[in-house]
Amino acid sequence: MIKKLTTKLIPDPKRVVLMFLQLNKARTKRVIQMVLSLEEAEVQSILGNVFLEFYKRHRCFEEILLSNYLRVEKFISFSDLLSNDKKLLIGAYFSKEYSISSAALFNPSMVPHPDQTKLEKASLRFVMSLRATGERHLSSIEFREGIIDKNSNIHLKKNSRFSNFPQKIKLHRDDILSKKFKYTNKTKAEIRDLLDSNYVCNFSEEFPLGERVLFPNSKSECGGMEDARFVRFVDKNDFTYFGTYTAYNGRTFRTQLIETKDFRKFEIGTLHGNSIQDKGMALFPRKIKNKCVITSRQDGENMFLMSSDDIYHWKDAKVMKIPERPWEYIQVGNCGSPIETKAGWILITHAVGPMRKYVISAMLLDLEDPFKVIGSLKEPLIQPNEEEREGYVPNVVYSCGSIVHKGNLIIPYAFSDSACGFARVKISELLKKLKR
């Protein structure tokens, strides 16, 4: 029933971003003093070598060096007397390259691209989000775009070697506390946390979608932004892309929400409520009976469902699926947002069995009452084969969101937390198995 496609996505260590190199105050001052002691000719010589070696590896190279210089300028009492070359060289000493996906590129989700113009008949342009993991196992969110042709084959757009960060914009305190989070009795620490973890990111128009990287920007996600599940959410003839993701600070985690219309401007917000307990939350693509619906885990073992009037506030979760079959005794959860069909919601799931082997399966939920399970597969839909079972985390297949094209369900999936493949299944055949 399932056909694995030949297209693969593998990590590319050549894709690097330019980041600020954080040093403590004493070391920062010491490095600056050493650079300031250099003669101007020596500054030009060292800077020339820096440009020769690194300039072609980054867009806006000079601007980023100057930006990193400005972050340490406060330690220089006569900064207005410095030459531009000396400022650039100081910026270079406080810069470093970071390979976004040097360790892994995995856990993909797919949604229709906001621009469907200039396409061949019966083709579909898509956006894919991926969890990119680099040095120190720090995760960020990368993007790819491509086209599904009339035969439901995948054609990924050739990516450049560049990667770029957005500009972070802090939201106004009143906007966060009054408009989005209408909750009283917040402590000062909680308010500081909200102000830090709720923000807006803007990418320059000159950065193609495949070069945009959402990187940890707040204390709550300083350990990584993990497993984004994007969905095209339609409400009253308008649509917004929402992406739930896990924000990890190195000790604890929380679920946060990404909101965008164009994949250029992103608004990041915190989810609230007594049912925001675990990872892996996935929104339904529309309201049901005028309520938002989300599926999640609450206890690391079972699958839950909940509905809410407010997309940022969730409570009263109910169990909808428990481990029942041998290949799911350890854990069950979703693999992204449900797919709407006339027969019901197809929910792609993941399950964990003996030897911590992850597989992908599916359930069918009632259209108007998704708490009602119509059926589920008796066998896994996707399992890791011999080529896919070896990697950073062996024996795992996992997905964060699928897409429909011409009666086919296209499932992007990660294997062994290392790289990605694609699978295709006819929806009609899948529904027959689920109804049975």
Protein Blocks (a to p, Z undefined) as FASTA:
>chain_A
ZZcdfbdcdddfklccdddddddfklmmmmmmmmmmpcfklmmmmmmmmmmmmmmmpghk
lmmmmmmmmmmmmmpmklmmpcfklmmmmmmmmgccddfklmbcchiaddddfblghiae
hiacdddddddddehhiacdddddddddfkopacdddddfbdcddddddddfklmmmmmm
ccehiafklmmmmmmmgccddddfklcfklpccddfbfklmnocehiacddddeehiacd
dddddddehjaccddddddfkomaccddddedjklmbghiacdfbdeehiacddddfkom
accddddfblkbcehiacfbdcfbfklmmpgcdebjadddfkbccdddddddehhiacdd
dddddfklmmbcfbdcfbdfbdcdfklmgcfbghiacdfbdcdeehiacddddehhlbcc
dddddfklmmmmmmZZ
